[in-house]
Amino acid sequence: MRSVVLDGIRTHHFGVGPKAEQADALAGILARTVEEPPDIAAAQLFHDALAETDALTVVDHLLEPIAARKVSRRRARVLARWTAEHGTHRDAVKIALALLGLCGDERERELFVLLGSLDEFALYAAVALRRVVPDPEPDLFRLARRATGWGRIHVVKRLEGTTDPAIRAWLLREGFRNGVMDEYLAHFAAVNGGLLEALTKGGPEGKVDDALLDGAGGILGAMALSEGGPAKGLVDYPDAFAALERYTELIDGAPATLGRLADLMTIRTYLLGEPGDLGHSADEVTRLGRRLTRTLERPEWEAEVRAHLAEPDGKDVGSALWVADKLGLRPFDDVLRRLRVAPRDSSAWHWAFRWVTRERVNDLLELAQTLLPLEELATGPSEVSSVGPGYEDDRALESVLRGMARTPGSDWPLIRTGLRNRCIGVRAAAISALEAWCGRSLPAEAVTVLRRAEAEEPHAHTKESMSAVLGRLDLGSGTD
């Protein structure tokens, strides 16, 4: 897992255990390094010492030991800047940015914005900016617009309490969106961007523009998804019901777009499900949900979905498939066209198996065997997951196998490949698919392949599952 992801998860979900003794040791190394003007050799040794340290656990505990040692701020700044500019290890650069926040000044602001544009360093650059720049908000805003994933989340949260109209407008239209989960910033944007006020009064010209309407839908939908999740949701937003009412009024006559439809679906599902306490009666909440249902009955919504499905290689086809399912459509032929141009699309395989009829399941399985590179996917087991780049084919196979567990057919070649795949999740899906064979005749080689897979399986839980399947399956005589 990338360290930027770990930093994000740890800062948002777990307490970061301080290591005061490690911070004290680093302060000692810094003090000794800058006793004399450091040369390149000394700077490199300092860099290597920082590289062996978990930055997140020490950066907030450096100020006191540095002050106690009366470290030369001028020399420490020069050393930290050199490390930030020339560092080759992420933790070394992170700690150097933190040191610049303690020993640097406004001369570092462009360096902070430059390095902070990388998600990996955004948190450290943002904290440093707040420490050394008298009015850091304009630079934080620049940085927030450049960042995308965890970096945007870290930086945007340091814009809390902003009164700048441009920043508030950006938060509602774009700033809450990020490459991790919009839920992390949706509530923040609603509060700090003034969502209800903007929906009520409109923008500079007194009307709600398309970007604001789309942003409002994204924010409200993300907060609906946050209920019981990792971030604050609608129940944590005092103006939630009023904002939902106003959004419902505005969206009723707005032009149909795929993004708006997805947000409408999410919000409607929330209101008609088991929503939390929004400060209004259950009847009032249900009434609002039913009003959105009537809005969704407009024929142009389905027409918009059909238009996107007609472009199987379009960038929005994944969203169109999700929305189609929510509308009660079953565009099986459309998803097949998508798979023929994008066989690595694991979500498309999911929808294909969700919508396939028993009469066509074997056709779908034959397509999977044709489109997926089965020989390349049967390389032998390891303990890797299928998360991240480079595992697209593995994720597609896993999606196929999970679909097969619900809709078994002539699928043995896919199961055999799955049992020999490198990813734990794919092998687990293959076991689930194999269990669906119970009560049916297995190929003659099945027990041999499964026993070999069990013998080679490095993951303890997966190995146990294989053993259990071997014990349950009625293999029949002559299949060993």
C-alpha positions as CSV (number, residue, x, y, z in Angstrom):
1,M,0.0,0.0,0.0
2,R,1.3,3.4,-1.0
3,S,2.5,5.5,2.0
4,V,0.1,8.4,1.0
5,V,-2.8,6.0,1.4
6,L,-1.5,4.8,4.7
7,D,-1.0,8.4,5.9
8,G,-4.6,9.2,4.9
9,I,-6.1,6.1,6.5
10,R,-4.1,6.6,9.7
11,T,-5.0,10.3,10.1
12,H,-8.7,9.8,9.4
13,H,-9.4,6.4,11.1
14,F,-6.7,5.7,13.6
15,G,-4.7,7.6,16.2
16,V,-1.1,8.1,15.2
17,G,1.0,7.0,18.1
18,P,3.6,9.6,18.9
19,K,7.2,8.6,19.1
20,A,8.7,11.4,21.3
21,E,11.9,9.5,21.8
22,Q,12.4,9.1,18.0
23,A,11.6,12.8,17.5
24,D,14.2,13.6,20.2
25,A,16.8,11.5,18.5
26,L,16.2,13.2,15.2
27,A,16.5,16.6,16.8
28,G,19.9,15.4,18.2
29,I,21.0,14.3,14.8
30,L,19.9,17.7,13.4
31,A,21.8,19.6,16.1
32,R,25.0,17.7,15.5
33,T,24.7,18.1,11.7
34,V,24.4,21.9,11.9
35,E,27.0,22.5,14.5
36,E,29.1,23.5,11.5
37,P,27.8,24.6,8.1
38,P,26.9,21.1,6.7
39,D,28.6,19.9,3.5
40,I,27.1,17.5,1.0
41,A,28.4,14.4,2.8
42,A,26.8,15.5,6.1
43,A,23.6,16.4,4.3
44,Q,23.4,12.9,2.7
45,L,23.9,11.2,6.1
46,F,21.2,13.4,7.6
47,H,18.9,12.4,4.7
48,D,19.5,8.7,5.3
49,A,18.7,9.1,9.0
50,L,15.4,10.7,8.1
51,A,14.7,8.0,5.6
52,E,14.7,5.4,8.3
53,T,11.9,7.2,10.3
54,D,8.1,7.0,10.0
55,A,7.4,10.6,9.3
56,L,3.8,10.7,10.5
57,T,4.8,9.6,14.0
58,V,7.4,12.3,14.6
59,V,6.7,15.5,12.7
60,D,4.4,16.9,15.3
61,H,6.9,16.3,18.1
62,L,10.1,18.0,16.7
63,L,9.6,21.6,17.8
64,E,10.3,21.1,21.5
65,P,13.5,19.1,21.3
66,I,14.8,21.4,18.5
67,A,14.2,24.4,20.7
68,A,15.7,22.8,23.7
69,R,18.9,22.2,21.8
70,K,19.0,25.8,20.5
71,V,19.5,24.5,17.0
72,S,20.6,27.2,14.5
73,R,17.4,28.0,12.6
74,R,19.4,29.4,9.6
75,R,21.5,26.3,9.2
76,A,18.6,24.0,9.9
77,R,16.6,25.8,7.2
78,V,19.4,25.3,4.6
79,L,19.8,21.6,5.5
80,A,16.0,21.0,5.4
81,R,15.6,22.8,2.1
82,W,18.5,20.8,0.5
83,T,16.8,17.6,1.8
84,A,13.4,18.6,0.4
85,E,14.8,19.5,-3.0
86,H,17.2,16.6,-3.4
87,G,15.7,13.8,-1.2
88,T,15.2,10.4,-2.8
89,H,13.1,8.9,0.0
90,R,9.6,9.9,0.8
91,D,9.9,10.0,4.6
92,A,13.1,12.1,4.3
93,V,11.3,14.7,2.2
94,K,8.2,14.6,4.5
95,I,10.3,15.3,7.6
96,A,12.3,18.0,5.7
97,L,9.0,19.8,4.8
98,A,8.0,19.6,8.5
99,L,11.4,21.1,9.5
100,L,11.0,23.9,7.0
101,G,7.7,24.6,8.7
102,L,9.6,25.1,11.9
103,C,12.8,26.8,10.6
104,G,11.8,28.2,7.3
105,D,10.0,31.3,6.2
106,E,8.0,32.7,3.3
107,R,10.8,32.0,0.9
108,E,9.6,28.3,0.9
109,R,6.0,29.0,-0.2
110,E,6.6,28.1,-3.8
111,L,8.5,24.9,-2.8
112,F,5.6,23.9,-0.6
113,V,3.1,24.4,-3.4
114,L,5.3,22.6,-5.8
115,L,6.0,19.5,-3.7
116,G,2.5,19.6,-2.1
117,S,1.0,19.1,-5.6
118,L,2.1,15.5,-5.2
119,D,-0.4,13.6,-3.0
120,E,2.5,12.1,-1.1
121,F,3.6,15.4,0.3
122,A,0.5,17.5,0.4
123,L,-0.3,17.0,4.1
124,Y,3.2,18.0,5.1
125,A,3.4,21.0,2.7
126,A,0.0,22.3,3.9
127,V,0.9,22.1,7.6
128,A,4.2,23.9,6.8
129,L,2.5,26.6,4.8
130,R,0.2,27.3,7.8
131,R,3.2,27.7,10.0
132,V,5.4,30.0,8.0
133,V,3.1,32.1,5.8
134,P,1.2,34.9,7.6
135,D,-1.8,34.5,5.3
136,P,-1.6,30.9,4.0
137,E,-5.1,30.6,2.6
138,P,-4.3,31.7,-1.0
139,D,-1.5,29.2,-1.2
140,L,-3.5,26.5,0.3
141,F,-6.2,27.2,-2.3
142,R,-3.7,26.9,-5.1
143,L,-2.5,23.7,-3.6
144,A,-6.0,22.2,-3.1
145,R,-6.8,22.8,-6.7
146,R,-3.7,21.0,-7.8
147,A,-4.1,18.0,-5.5
148,T,-6.4,15.1,-6.4
149,G,-6.6,12.2,-3.9
150,W,-5.6,12.1,-0.3
151,G,-3.6,15.3,-0.9
152,R,-6.8,17.2,-1.7
153,I,-8.5,15.8,1.4
154,H,-5.6,16.9,3.6
155,V,-5.3,20.4,2.1
156,V,-9.0,21.2,1.8
157,K,-9.5,20.5,5.5
158,R,-7.0,23.2,6.3
159,L,-9.3,25.7,4.6
160,E,-11.8,25.3,7.5
161,G,-13.6,28.5,8.4
162,T,-12.8,30.3,5.1
163,T,-14.8,33.4,4.3
164,D,-13.3,33.9,0.8
165,P,-16.3,33.7,-1.7
166,A,-14.2,32.2,-4.4
167,I,-13.0,29.3,-2.1
168,R,-16.5,28.8,-0.8
169,A,-17.9,28.6,-4.3
170,W,-15.2,26.2,-5.4
171,L,-15.8,23.9,-2.4
172,L,-19.5,23.5,-3.4
173,R,-18.8,23.0,-7.1
174,E,-15.6,21.0,-7.3
175,G,-13.5,21.1,-4.1
176,F,-15.3,18.2,-2.4
177,R,-14.5,15.8,-5.2
178,N,-11.4,13.7,-4.8
179,G,-9.9,10.5,-6.0
180,V,-10.5,8.6,-2.7
181,M,-14.1,9.1,-1.6
182,D,-16.2,12.2,-1.9
183,E,-17.7,11.3,1.5
184,Y,-14.5,12.5,3.2
185,L,-15.1,16.1,2.1
186,A,-18.9,16.4,1.5
187,H,-19.9,17.5,4.9
188,F,-16.9,19.8,5.2
189,A,-17.9,21.5,1.9
190,A,-21.6,21.8,2.9
191,V,-20.6,23.6,6.1
192,N,-17.7,25.7,5.0
193,G,-19.1,26.4,1.6
194,G,-22.5,27.4,2.9
195,L,-24.5,24.9,0.8
196,L,-28.0,25.9,2.0
197,E,-27.3,29.6,1.6
198,A,-25.9,29.1,-1.9
199,L,-28.9,26.9,-3.0
200,T,-31.3,29.5,-1.6
201,K,-29.7,32.7,-2.8
202,G,-27.8,31.4,-5.8
203,G,-24.4,32.5,-7.1
204,P,-23.1,36.0,-7.9
205,E,-26.0,36.6,-10.4
206,G,-28.6,35.4,-7.9
207,K,-29.3,32.0,-9.6
208,V,-28.2,28.5,-9.1
209,D,-25.9,27.6,-11.9
210,D,-25.4,24.1,-13.3
211,A,-22.1,23.6,-11.6
212,L,-23.6,24.4,-8.2
213,L,-26.7,22.2,-8.8
214,D,-24.4,19.3,-9.8
215,G,-22.1,20.0,-6.8
216,A,-25.1,20.1,-4.4
217,G,-26.3,16.7,-5.7
218,G,-22.8,15.2,-5.3
219,I,-22.4,16.6,-1.8
220,L,-25.9,15.5,-0.6
221,G,-25.5,12.1,-2.2
222,A,-22.1,11.6,-0.7
223,M,-23.4,12.6,2.8
224,A,-26.3,10.1,2.3
225,L,-23.7,7.4,1.6
226,S,-21.8,8.4,4.7
227,E,-24.4,7.3,7.2
228,G,-22.6,4.8,9.5
229,G,-19.5,5.2,7.4
230,P,-16.1,6.8,7.7
231,A,-17.2,10.4,7.5
232,K,-19.9,12.8,8.7
233,G,-23.2,12.4,6.9
234,L,-26.6,14.1,6.6
235,V,-27.5,13.5,10.2
236,D,-24.5,15.6,11.2
237,Y,-25.5,18.5,9.0
238,P,-28.0,20.8,10.7
239,D,-29.3,22.2,7.4
240,A,-29.7,18.8,5.8
241,F,-33.5,18.6,5.4
242,A,-33.8,22.2,4.2
243,A,-30.9,21.7,1.7
244,L,-32.6,18.5,0.5
245,E,-35.9,20.3,0.0
246,R,-34.3,23.1,-2.0
247,Y,-32.3,20.6,-4.1
248,T,-35.5,18.7,-4.8
249,E,-37.2,21.9,-6.0
250,L,-34.3,22.8,-8.3
251,I,-33.7,19.4,-9.8
252,D,-37.3,18.8,-10.7
253,G,-37.1,20.9,-13.8
254,A,-33.4,20.7,-14.5
255,P,-32.1,19.1,-17.7
256,A,-31.3,15.3,-17.4
257,T,-27.7,14.3,-17.1
258,L,-26.1,11.0,-16.1
259,G,-24.4,12.5,-13.1
260,R,-27.6,14.1,-11.8
261,L,-29.4,10.8,-12.2
262,A,-26.8,9.0,-10.2
263,D,-27.1,11.5,-7.4
264,L,-30.9,11.5,-7.5
265,M,-30.9,7.7,-7.2
266,T,-28.6,7.8,-4.2
267,I,-30.6,10.5,-2.4
268,R,-33.9,8.9,-3.1
269,T,-32.8,5.5,-1.9
270,Y,-31.6,7.1,1.3
271,L,-34.8,9.0,2.0
272,L,-37.0,6.0,1.3
273,G,-34.8,3.6,3.3
274,E,-34.0,4.0,6.9
275,P,-32.5,7.5,7.2
276,G,-31.1,8.9,10.4
277,D,-32.7,11.7,12.3
278,L,-32.9,14.8,10.0
279,G,-34.9,16.8,12.5
280,H,-38.2,16.2,10.8
281,S,-40.9,13.5,11.0
282,A,-40.6,10.3,9.1
283,D,-43.7,11.3,7.0
284,E,-42.0,14.5,5.9
285,V,-38.8,12.6,4.9
286,T,-40.8,10.0,3.0
287,R,-42.7,12.7,1.2
288,L,-39.5,14.2,0.0
289,G,-38.3,10.8,-1.2
290,R,-41.5,10.2,-3.1
291,R,-41.2,13.6,-4.8
292,L,-37.8,12.5,-6.1
293,T,-39.4,9.3,-7.3
294,R,-41.8,11.3,-9.4
295,T,-38.9,13.4,-10.7
296,L,-37.2,10.2,-11.8
297,E,-40.3,9.1,-13.8
298,R,-39.5,11.7,-16.4
299,P,-38.8,9.8,-19.7
300,E,-35.7,11.8,-20.5
301,W,-33.7,10.1,-17.6
302,E,-34.0,6.7,-19.3
303,A,-33.2,8.3,-22.7
304,E,-30.0,9.8,-21.2
305,V,-28.9,6.4,-19.9
306,R,-29.6,4.7,-23.2
307,A,-27.6,7.3,-25.0
308,H,-24.5,6.6,-22.8
309,L,-25.0,2.8,-23.2
310,A,-24.9,3.2,-26.9
311,E,-21.2,4.3,-26.6
312,P,-19.6,1.1,-25.2
313,D,-16.2,2.7,-25.1
314,G,-17.4,6.0,-23.5
315,K,-15.9,7.2,-20.2
316,D,-19.3,7.3,-18.5
317,V,-20.6,3.8,-19.5
318,G,-19.7,2.4,-16.0
319,S,-22.0,5.0,-14.4
320,A,-24.7,4.3,-17.0
321,L,-24.7,0.6,-16.2
322,W,-25.1,1.3,-12.5
323,V,-27.9,3.7,-13.1
324,A,-29.6,1.4,-15.5
325,D,-29.8,-1.3,-12.8
326,K,-31.3,1.2,-10.4
327,L,-33.9,2.2,-12.9
328,G,-34.9,-1.4,-13.3
329,L,-33.4,-1.8,-16.8
330,R,-31.5,-4.9,-17.8
331,P,-29.5,-3.9,-20.8
332,F,-27.7,-7.2,-21.2
333,D,-26.8,-6.7,-24.9
334,D,-25.3,-3.3,-24.1
335,V,-23.1,-4.7,-21.4
336,L,-21.9,-7.4,-23.8
337,R,-20.9,-4.7,-26.3
338,R,-19.0,-3.0,-23.4
339,L,-17.1,-6.2,-22.6
340,R,-16.1,-6.7,-26.2
341,V,-14.3,-3.3,-26.2
342,A,-13.2,-3.3,-22.5
343,P,-12.8,-6.9,-21.3
344,R,-10.9,-5.7,-18.3
345,D,-13.9,-3.8,-16.9
346,S,-14.7,-5.8,-13.8
347,S,-17.8,-3.9,-13.0
348,A,-19.2,-4.7,-16.5
349,W,-18.7,-8.4,-15.8
350,H,-20.6,-7.9,-12.5
351,W,-23.6,-6.4,-14.3
352,A,-23.5,-9.0,-17.1
353,F,-23.8,-11.8,-14.5
354,R,-26.5,-9.9,-12.6
355,W,-28.6,-9.5,-15.7
356,V,-27.9,-12.7,-17.6
357,T,-30.7,-15.3,-18.1
358,R,-30.2,-19.0,-17.7
359,E,-30.7,-19.4,-21.4
360,R,-27.7,-17.2,-22.1
361,V,-25.3,-17.9,-19.2
362,N,-23.2,-20.4,-21.2
363,D,-22.8,-17.8,-24.0
364,L,-21.5,-15.3,-21.3
365,L,-19.1,-17.8,-19.9
366,E,-17.8,-18.6,-23.4
367,L,-17.3,-14.9,-24.0
368,A,-15.3,-14.7,-20.7
369,Q,-13.1,-17.6,-21.8
370,T,-12.5,-15.9,-25.2
371,L,-11.8,-12.4,-23.9
372,L,-9.7,-13.1,-20.8
373,P,-6.1,-14.2,-21.1
374,L,-6.5,-17.4,-19.1
375,E,-3.0,-18.8,-19.6
376,E,-1.4,-15.5,-18.4
377,L,-3.7,-15.6,-15.3
378,A,-2.8,-19.1,-14.2
379,T,0.8,-18.3,-13.0
380,G,0.5,-19.9,-9.5
381,P,-0.5,-18.6,-6.1
382,S,1.0,-15.8,-4.1
383,E,-0.2,-13.6,-1.2
384,V,-0.9,-10.5,-3.3
385,S,-4.3,-8.7,-3.6
386,S,-5.8,-7.5,-6.8
387,V,-5.9,-3.9,-5.7
388,G,-4.1,-1.2,-7.7
389,P,-2.7,-0.9,-11.2
390,G,-1.4,-4.0,-13.0
391,Y,-4.2,-6.3,-11.8
392,E,-7.0,-5.3,-14.2
393,D,-7.2,-8.8,-15.8
394,D,-7.2,-10.4,-12.3
395,R,-10.0,-8.3,-11.1
396,A,-12.0,-9.1,-14.2
397,L,-11.5,-12.8,-13.6
398,E,-12.5,-12.4,-10.0
399,S,-15.7,-10.6,-11.0
400,V,-16.5,-13.4,-13.5
401,L,-15.9,-16.1,-10.8
402,R,-18.1,-14.3,-8.3
403,G,-20.9,-14.1,-10.9
404,M,-20.5,-17.8,-11.6
405,A,-21.0,-18.7,-8.0
406,R,-24.5,-17.3,-8.3
407,T,-25.1,-18.5,-11.9
408,P,-23.1,-21.7,-12.6
409,G,-22.8,-23.1,-16.0
410,S,-20.1,-24.6,-18.3
411,D,-17.3,-22.8,-16.4
412,W,-14.6,-25.3,-15.5
413,P,-11.7,-23.6,-17.5
414,L,-12.4,-20.4,-15.6
415,I,-12.5,-22.1,-12.2
416,R,-9.3,-23.9,-13.0
417,T,-7.6,-20.7,-14.0
418,G,-8.9,-19.0,-10.8
419,L,-7.4,-21.7,-8.6
420,R,-4.0,-21.0,-10.1
421,N,-4.2,-17.2,-10.0
422,R,-1.7,-15.1,-8.1
423,C,-4.3,-13.1,-6.2
424,I,-5.9,-14.3,-3.0
425,G,-9.3,-12.8,-3.8
426,V,-9.4,-14.5,-7.2
427,R,-8.7,-17.9,-5.7
428,A,-11.3,-17.4,-3.0
429,A,-13.8,-16.5,-5.8
430,A,-12.8,-19.7,-7.6
431,I,-13.5,-21.7,-4.5
432,S,-17.0,-20.1,-4.2
433,A,-17.7,-20.9,-7.9
434,L,-16.5,-24.5,-7.4
435,E,-18.9,-24.9,-4.5
436,A,-21.8,-24.1,-6.9
437,W,-21.0,-27.4,-8.7
438,C,-22.2,-29.4,-5.7
439,G,-24.7,-32.0,-6.8
440,R,-23.4,-31.9,-10.4
441,S,-20.9,-33.9,-12.3
442,L,-17.4,-32.4,-12.1
443,P,-14.7,-32.8,-14.8
444,A,-12.4,-35.7,-14.3
445,E,-9.4,-33.5,-13.5
446,A,-11.2,-31.3,-10.9
447,V,-10.1,-33.2,-7.8
448,T,-6.5,-33.3,-9.0
449,V,-6.4,-29.6,-9.7
450,L,-8.0,-28.7,-6.4
451,R,-5.7,-30.9,-4.4
452,R,-2.7,-29.4,-6.1
453,A,-4.0,-25.9,-5.4
454,E,-4.5,-26.9,-1.8
455,A,-1.0,-28.2,-1.5
456,E,0.5,-25.0,-3.0
457,E,-1.8,-22.5,-1.3
458,P,0.3,-20.0,0.8
459,H,-2.7,-18.2,2.4
460,A,-3.9,-20.0,5.5
461,H,-7.6,-19.1,5.3
462,T,-7.8,-19.8,1.6
463,K,-6.1,-23.2,2.2
464,E,-8.7,-24.0,4.8
465,S,-11.5,-23.2,2.3
466,M,-10.0,-25.5,-0.3
467,S,-9.8,-28.3,2.2
468,A,-13.4,-27.8,3.2
469,V,-14.5,-27.9,-0.4
470,L,-12.6,-31.1,-1.0
471,G,-14.3,-32.6,2.0
472,R,-17.8,-31.6,0.9
473,L,-17.8,-32.2,-2.8
474,D,-19.2,-35.5,-4.0
475,L,-16.4,-36.3,-6.4
476,G,-17.7,-39.6,-7.6
477,S,-15.8,-42.6,-8.5
478,G,-13.1,-42.4,-11.1
479,T,-12.6,-38.6,-10.7
480,D,-9.4,-38.9,-8.6
